[in-house]
Amino acid sequence: MSDRPVVIGVAGGTGSGKTSVTRSIIQNFADKTILMIEQDYYYKDQSHLPFEERLKTNYDHPLAFDNDLLIEHLQQLMEEETVQKPVYDYKLHTRSDETIEVEPKEVIIVEGILVLEDERLRDLMDIKVFVDTDADVRIIRRLMRDIKERGRTIDSVIDQYINVVRPMHLQFVEPTKRYADIIIPEGGQNHVAIDLMTTKIQTILQRQTQQQ
């Protein structure tokens, strides 16, 4: 393994295709090369709050995330240390008791709606990516995901999107586009951009190997 892993941030709005882009890049490398860290796993622990209070959590606001822990874990991984990644229980609206053991790899992709919002996180990244997809496509994807995977009703998803997700996107997510080194329109469908990202990562890894 090289002296320091390559850290890539992949941001973008809900349903933009961040995960699809990340997975497409990972598929082009050997299993032990790339690690994906999802910001969604780092929502703050709310076990100290009554359940009724937890239900009011705005998951699209920067303050919902435990970036201190995420940064600590990234720094440990960059030092080639193993970490215990938290797991979030969406039914209980707090952190689960279980964790996932994560070992360091040559490339770390940090993926999430607000990974470019925190300057401390940006400073750890070698490449910053923003996946830019039209709002109508994103709301349809969110509808399909929340109904199929989270048992939500159409009305509740639309209500949340209009009152929380959209205003938070405009206030916090969209402005982080200016920090991106690379903007990928249309997410996982943009094969040219994914190929370029793959080539860039390969070039960095080859350069590091030659310097060893």
VEXDREN-2710 file (C-alpha; in Angstrom, 1 decimal):
% VEXDREN-2710
k/r/px/py/pz
1/MET/0.0/0.0/0.0
2/SER/1.2/3.6/-0.8
3/ASP/2.2/6.0/2.0
4/ARG/-1.1/7.8/1.8
5/PRO/-4.4/6.7/0.3
6/VAL/-6.0/8.8/-2.4
7/VAL/-9.2/10.4/-0.9
8/ILE/-12.0/11.3/-3.3
9/GLY/-15.2/13.1/-2.3
10/VAL/-18.4/12.5/-4.2
11/ALA/-21.2/14.9/-3.5
12/GLY/-24.5/15.8/-5.0
13/GLY/-28.2/16.0/-4.3
14/THR/-30.5/13.2/-3.2
15/GLY/-31.1/10.8/-6.1
16/SER/-28.4/12.5/-8.2
17/GLY/-26.6/9.2/-8.8
18/LYS/-23.6/9.6/-6.4
19/THR/-23.7/5.9/-5.4
20/SER/-24.0/4.7/-9.0
21/VAL/-21.0/6.8/-10.0
22/THR/-19.0/5.5/-7.1
23/ARG/-19.9/1.8/-7.7
24/SER/-19.1/2.2/-11.4
25/ILE/-15.7/3.5/-10.6
26/ILE/-15.1/0.7/-8.0
27/GLN/-16.0/-2.0/-10.6
28/ASN/-13.0/-0.9/-12.6
29/PHE/-10.6/-1.8/-9.9
30/ALA/-9.6/-4.9/-7.9
31/ASP/-11.5/-5.6/-4.7
32/LYS/-8.7/-4.5/-2.4
33/THR/-8.1/-1.2/-4.1
34/ILE/-11.1/1.1/-3.3
35/LEU/-13.0/1.7/-0.1
36/MET/-16.3/3.5/0.0
37/ILE/-17.3/5.5/3.1
38/GLU/-20.9/6.6/3.1
39/GLN/-21.7/9.8/4.9
40/ASP/-25.2/8.4/5.6
41/TYR/-23.6/6.0/8.1
42/TYR/-22.4/9.0/10.1
43/TYR/-25.6/10.6/11.3
44/LYS/-25.4/11.7/14.9
45/ASP/-26.3/9.4/17.7
46/GLN/-29.7/10.4/19.1
47/SER/-30.2/7.7/21.8
48/HIS/-30.3/10.5/24.4
49/LEU/-33.4/12.0/22.8
50/PRO/-37.1/10.7/23.2
51/PHE/-38.3/8.9/20.1
52/GLU/-40.8/11.8/19.4
53/GLU/-37.9/14.2/19.2
54/ARG/-35.9/12.0/16.9
55/LEU/-38.7/12.0/14.4
56/LYS/-38.2/15.7/14.0
57/THR/-34.6/15.2/12.7
58/ASN/-33.7/17.1/9.5
59/TYR/-31.5/14.5/7.8
60/ASP/-30.6/17.0/5.0
61/HIS/-29.1/19.6/7.3
62/PRO/-25.3/19.7/7.9
63/LEU/-25.8/19.5/11.7
64/ALA/-27.4/16.0/11.3
65/PHE/-24.0/14.5/10.6
66/ASP/-21.2/13.5/13.0
67/ASN/-18.4/14.9/10.8
68/ASP/-16.0/14.9/13.8
69/LEU/-16.2/11.1/13.9
70/LEU/-16.1/10.8/10.1
71/ILE/-13.0/13.0/9.9
72/GLU/-11.4/11.0/12.8
73/HIS/-12.0/7.7/10.9
74/LEU/-10.7/9.1/7.6
75/GLN/-7.5/10.2/9.3
76/GLN/-7.1/6.8/10.9
77/LEU/-7.6/5.1/7.6
78/MET/-5.0/7.4/6.0
79/GLU/-2.6/6.2/8.8
80/GLU/-3.4/2.6/7.7
81/GLU/-5.5/1.9/10.8
82/THR/-8.7/-0.2/10.9
83/VAL/-11.8/1.6/12.1
84/GLN/-15.3/0.6/13.3
85/LYS/-17.8/2.3/11.0
86/PRO/-21.1/3.2/12.7
87/VAL/-24.4/1.9/11.5
88/TYR/-27.6/4.0/11.5
89/ASP/-31.0/2.6/12.4
90/TYR/-33.6/4.5/10.4
91/LYS/-36.5/2.8/12.2
92/LEU/-35.3/4.0/15.6
93/HIS/-33.8/7.2/14.2
94/THR/-30.5/6.8/16.0
95/ARG/-27.2/5.0/15.8
96/SER/-27.3/1.2/16.0
97/ASP/-25.2/-0.7/18.6
98/GLU/-23.5/-2.6/15.8
99/THR/-20.5/-1.4/13.8
100/ILE/-18.8/-2.5/10.6
101/GLU/-15.0/-3.1/10.7
102/VAL/-13.4/-1.2/7.8
103/GLU/-9.8/-1.8/6.7
104/PRO/-7.7/0.9/4.9
105/LYS/-7.3/0.7/1.1
106/GLU/-5.3/2.5/-1.6
107/VAL/-8.3/4.7/-2.5
108/ILE/-11.0/6.0/-0.2
109/ILE/-14.2/7.4/-1.8
110/VAL/-16.3/9.5/0.7
111/GLU/-19.8/9.7/-0.7
112/GLY/-22.8/11.8/0.5
113/ILE/-25.0/14.8/-0.1
114/LEU/-22.8/17.2/2.1
115/VAL/-19.3/15.8/2.0
116/LEU/-18.1/19.0/0.3
117/GLU/-19.8/21.3/2.8
118/ASP/-17.3/20.9/5.7
119/GLU/-14.0/22.6/5.0
120/ARG/-12.2/20.0/7.2
121/LEU/-13.4/17.2/5.0
122/ARG/-12.5/19.0/1.8
123/ASP/-9.0/19.5/3.1
124/LEU/-8.5/15.7/3.3
125/MET/-9.6/15.2/-0.3
126/ASP/-7.3/14.8/-3.4
127/ILE/-10.3/15.0/-5.8
128/LYS/-13.7/16.6/-5.2
129/VAL/-16.6/15.5/-7.4
130/PHE/-20.1/16.9/-7.6
131/VAL/-22.8/14.7/-9.4
132/ASP/-25.2/17.2/-11.0
133/THR/-28.6/15.8/-12.0
134/ASP/-31.9/17.6/-12.8
135/ALA/-34.3/18.1/-9.9
136/ASP/-37.2/16.3/-11.7
137/VAL/-35.0/13.1/-12.2
138/ARG/-33.8/13.3/-8.6
139/ILE/-37.3/13.5/-7.0
140/ILE/-38.5/10.6/-9.1
141/ARG/-35.6/8.5/-8.0
142/ARG/-36.2/9.5/-4.4
143/LEU/-39.8/8.6/-4.7
144/MET/-39.0/5.1/-6.0
145/ARG/-36.3/4.5/-3.4
146/ASP/-38.3/5.6/-0.4
147/ILE/-41.4/3.7/-1.4
148/LYS/-39.6/0.5/-2.3
149/GLU/-36.9/0.4/0.3
150/ARG/-38.3/2.4/3.3
151/GLY/-42.0/1.7/3.0
152/ARG/-43.0/5.3/2.7
153/THR/-46.2/6.6/1.1
154/ILE/-46.1/8.9/-2.0
155/ASP/-47.7/11.7/0.0
156/SER/-45.1/11.6/2.8
157/VAL/-42.1/11.5/0.3
158/ILE/-43.5/14.5/-1.7
159/ASP/-44.3/16.4/1.5
160/GLN/-40.8/15.8/2.9
161/TYR/-39.2/16.8/-0.5
162/ILE/-41.1/20.1/-0.7
163/ASN/-40.7/21.1/2.9
164/VAL/-37.3/19.8/3.8
165/VAL/-35.2/18.2/1.0
166/ARG/-35.6/20.9/-1.7
167/PRO/-34.9/23.9/0.6
168/MET/-32.0/22.1/2.2
169/HIS/-30.6/21.2/-1.2
170/LEU/-30.8/24.8/-2.4
171/GLN/-29.3/26.2/0.8
172/PHE/-26.6/23.7/1.6
173/VAL/-26.0/21.1/-1.2
174/GLU/-26.1/23.1/-4.4
175/PRO/-23.6/25.8/-3.2
176/THR/-20.9/23.1/-2.6
177/LYS/-20.7/22.6/-6.4
178/ARG/-18.3/25.5/-6.4
179/TYR/-15.7/23.4/-4.5
180/ALA/-15.8/20.5/-7.0
181/ASP/-12.8/19.8/-9.2
182/ILE/-15.0/17.7/-11.5
183/ILE/-18.8/18.1/-12.1
184/ILE/-20.5/14.9/-13.5
185/PRO/-23.9/15.6/-15.2
186/GLU/-26.5/12.9/-15.1
187/GLY/-24.7/10.6/-12.6
188/GLY/-24.2/6.9/-13.4
189/GLN/-25.3/7.4/-17.0
190/ASN/-22.3/9.5/-17.8
191/HIS/-19.9/6.8/-18.8
192/VAL/-17.3/9.2/-20.3
193/ALA/-16.9/11.0/-17.0
194/ILE/-16.7/7.7/-15.1
195/ASP/-14.0/6.5/-17.5
196/LEU/-12.1/9.8/-17.0
197/MET/-12.3/9.4/-13.2
198/THR/-11.1/5.8/-13.5
199/THR/-8.1/6.8/-15.6
200/LYS/-7.2/9.6/-13.3
201/ILE/-7.2/7.3/-10.2
202/GLN/-5.1/4.7/-12.1
203/THR/-2.6/7.5/-13.0
204/ILE/-2.3/8.6/-9.4
205/LEU/-1.8/5.0/-8.2
206/GLN/0.8/4.3/-10.8
207/ARG/2.7/7.5/-9.9
208/GLN/2.7/6.5/-6.2
209/THR/4.0/3.1/-7.0
210/GLN/6.8/4.5/-9.1
211/GLN/7.8/6.9/-6.2
212/GLN/8.1/4.0/-3.7
END
